[in-house]
Amino acid sequence: MEIKARAEIIWHYEDEKTAEAIARAVDVDNLNLPKNLKVKTYWEDCKVMTKVKYSGEIESLIVALDDLVFSIKIAEDSLKL
């Protein structure tokens, strides 16, 4: 089943420096994505925000969001949060 979806995911951190480091680490993964998937990750104050725009099979969206969450977790682990 083909869908069109938009999502915004927000993570909260204790300080802006941590949010910036996480956002910069994750945003690298947003390069060279398929045409039907747009992902933008940025930080603002102590928050990391990711906006997703997608059209296609729902299974592919689920995989992309799962990859995003995993990437955030890896970035957090590397900072020992």
Backbone as CSV, one residue per row, in Angstrom:
resi,resn,N_x,N_y,N_z,CA_x,CA_y,CA_z,C_x,C_y,C_z
1,MET,0.836,-1.171,0.000,0.000,0.000,0.000,0.887,1.242,0.000
2,GLU,0.636,2.154,-0.907,1.404,3.387,-0.970,0.742,4.446,-0.100
3,ILE,1.578,5.149,0.649,1.082,6.196,1.544,1.863,7.485,1.314
4,LYS,1.338,8.563,1.842,2.055,9.831,1.941,2.040,10.186,3.418
5,ALA,3.213,10.516,3.945,3.300,10.770,5.386,4.283,11.885,5.682
6,ARG,4.013,12.570,6.782,4.931,13.558,7.349,5.050,13.227,8.825
7,ALA,6.254,13.381,9.338,6.479,13.114,10.760,7.480,14.123,11.299
8,GLU,7.342,14.427,12.557,8.316,15.245,13.262,8.623,14.532,14.566
9,ILE,9.908,14.293,14.802,10.347,13.617,16.017,11.256,14.592,16.759
10,ILE,11.028,14.726,18.055,11.808,15.659,18.870,12.404,14.905,20.054
11,TRP,13.724,15.068,20.222,14.434,14.518,21.369,14.895,15.692,22.223
12,HIS,14.799,15.554,23.535,15.205,16.610,24.465,16.488,16.193,25.182
13,TYR,17.415,17.150,25.304,18.685,16.901,25.986,18.916,17.964,27.043
14,GLU,19.906,17.730,27.894,20.165,18.636,29.008,20.812,19.945,28.594
15,ASP,21.541,19.936,27.460,22.204,21.167,27.046,22.259,21.254,25.518
16,GLU,22.471,22.470,25.036,22.483,22.717,23.593,23.680,22.064,22.911
17,LYS,24.810,21.998,23.602,26.013,21.384,23.026,25.768,19.911,22.681
18,THR,25.091,19.199,23.554,24.754,17.796,23.303,23.786,17.686,22.136
19,ALA,22.777,18.528,22.126,21.801,18.512,21.028,22.488,18.772,19.693
20,GLU,23.405,19.726,19.666,24.126,20.028,18.432,24.957,18.828,17.969
21,ALA,25.669,18.197,18.894,26.503,17.044,18.538,25.659,15.900,17.986
22,ILE,24.525,15.621,18.602,23.633,14.545,18.141,23.086,14.888,16.758
23,ALA,22.598,16.097,16.584,22.010,16.498,15.296,23.037,16.432,14.173
24,ARG,24.236,16.911,14.428,25.280,16.880,13.397,25.661,15.448,13.035
25,ALA,25.732,14.578,14.029,26.087,13.177,13.778,25.013,12.474,12.950
26,VAL,23.773,12.742,13.239,22.662,12.063,12.567,22.378,12.652,11.188
27,ASP,22.544,13.957,11.029,22.199,14.598,9.759,23.028,14.068,8.591
28,VAL,24.209,13.557,8.853,25.048,12.969,7.805,24.308,11.828,7.108
29,ASP,23.506,11.088,7.867,22.736,9.974,7.297,21.635,10.446,6.355
30,ASN,21.324,11.735,6.365,20.235,12.260,5.549,20.668,12.612,4.125
31,LEU,21.920,12.403,3.798,22.431,12.682,2.457,22.137,11.512,1.530
32,ASN,21.946,11.808,0.258,21.753,10.785,-0.779,20.577,9.841,-0.500
33,LEU,19.467,10.392,-0.080,18.259,9.605,0.161,17.473,9.455,-1.137
34,PRO,16.605,8.447,-1.216,15.742,8.324,-2.396,14.864,9.558,-2.555
35,LYS,14.410,9.813,-3.792,13.591,10.999,-4.087,12.308,11.045,-3.267
36,ASN,11.772,9.897,-2.907,10.491,9.854,-2.201,10.628,10.022,-0.686
37,LEU,11.865,10.239,-0.208,12.112,10.397,1.226,12.948,11.650,1.471
38,LYS,12.400,12.569,2.248,13.107,13.794,2.626,13.229,13.799,4.149
39,VAL,14.456,13.975,4.631,14.699,13.988,6.069,15.597,15.168,6.396
40,LYS,15.210,15.928,7.379,16.010,17.074,7.840,16.121,16.984,9.349
41,THR,17.357,16.964,9.835,17.603,16.926,11.277,18.384,18.174,11.661
42,TYR,17.961,18.818,12.726,18.623,20.031,13.202,18.403,20.161,14.703
43,TRP,19.126,21.089,15.319,18.965,21.324,16.742,18.494,22.745,16.967
44,GLU,17.813,22.912,18.071,17.345,24.231,18.507,17.304,24.191,20.025
45,ASP,18.081,25.051,20.645,18.225,25.038,22.098,18.702,23.649,22.533
46,CYS,17.963,22.979,23.361,18.357,21.658,23.870,17.581,20.533,23.192
47,LYS,17.056,20.794,22.003,16.246,19.800,21.298,16.884,19.428,19.966
48,VAL,16.737,18.146,19.610,17.072,17.668,18.267,15.748,17.361,17.599
49,MET,15.559,17.956,16.424,14.307,17.768,15.705,14.586,17.155,14.335
50,THR,13.772,16.180,13.989,13.865,15.565,12.673,12.500,15.651,12.021
51,LYS,12.494,16.185,10.803,11.268,16.251,10.012,11.415,15.288,8.845
52,VAL,10.370,14.499,8.628,10.380,13.474,7.583,9.179,13.692,6.681
53,LYS,9.419,13.610,5.382,8.349,13.651,4.383,8.579,12.445,3.479
54,TYR,7.539,11.647,3.263,7.708,10.373,2.559,6.472,10.033,1.736
55,SER,6.718,9.390,0.599,5.632,8.760,-0.162,6.156,7.425,-0.668
56,GLY,5.376,6.395,-0.468,5.781,5.053,-0.891,5.166,3.995,0.007
57,GLU,5.816,2.847,0.032,5.324,1.728,0.837,5.559,1.994,2.323
58,ILE,4.572,1.685,3.140,4.661,1.964,4.571,5.817,1.211,5.219
59,GLU,6.114,0.021,4.726,7.205,-0.763,5.294,8.538,-0.024,5.178
60,SER,8.753,0.658,4.058,9.995,1.413,3.866,10.080,2.592,4.819
61,LEU,8.965,3.238,5.094,8.943,4.332,6.059,9.289,3.817,7.453
62,ILE,8.733,2.701,7.821,9.012,2.113,9.136,10.501,1.810,9.271
63,VAL,11.090,1.251,8.233,12.522,0.947,8.252,13.338,2.237,8.387
64,ALA,12.967,3.271,7.654,13.692,4.543,7.707,13.612,5.162,9.104
65,LEU,12.431,5.141,9.717,12.278,5.695,11.066,13.040,4.860,12.091
66,ASP,13.043,3.551,11.915,13.808,2.674,12.795,15.303,2.982,12.685
67,ASP,15.785,3.191,11.471,17.193,3.561,11.261,17.518,4.881,11.951
68,LEU,16.603,5.823,11.868,16.803,7.118,12.511,16.946,6.963,14.021
69,VAL,16.036,6.226,14.629,16.086,6.024,16.080,17.383,5.309,16.473
70,PHE,17.781,4.311,15.678,19.023,3.591,15.947,20.223,4.538,15.843
71,SER,20.228,5.416,14.852,21.325,6.375,14.679,21.411,7.343,15.858
72,ILE,20.267,7.786,16.349,20.239,8.654,17.523,20.833,7.914,18.726
73,LYS,20.436,6.671,18.891,20.937,5.858,20.014,22.450,5.704,19.935
74,ILE,22.973,5.421,18.745,24.422,5.280,18.561,25.128,6.603,18.903
75,ALA,24.579,7.717,18.436,25.171,9.032,18.720,25.154,9.298,20.228
76,GLU,24.047,8.974,20.889,23.982,9.150,22.334,25.006,8.276,23.046
77,ASP,25.111,7.024,22.631,26.080,6.112,23.247,27.513,6.619,23.061
78,SER,27.791,7.195,21.908,29.141,7.695,21.675,29.466,8.888,22.572
79,LEU,28.420,9.602,23.002,28.605,10.708,23.945,28.435,10.261,25.390
80,LYS,28.132,8.971,25.569,27.927,8.365,26.885,26.802,9.034,27.660
81,LEU,25.643,9.192,26.986,24.475,9.805,27.656,23.652,8.744,28.339
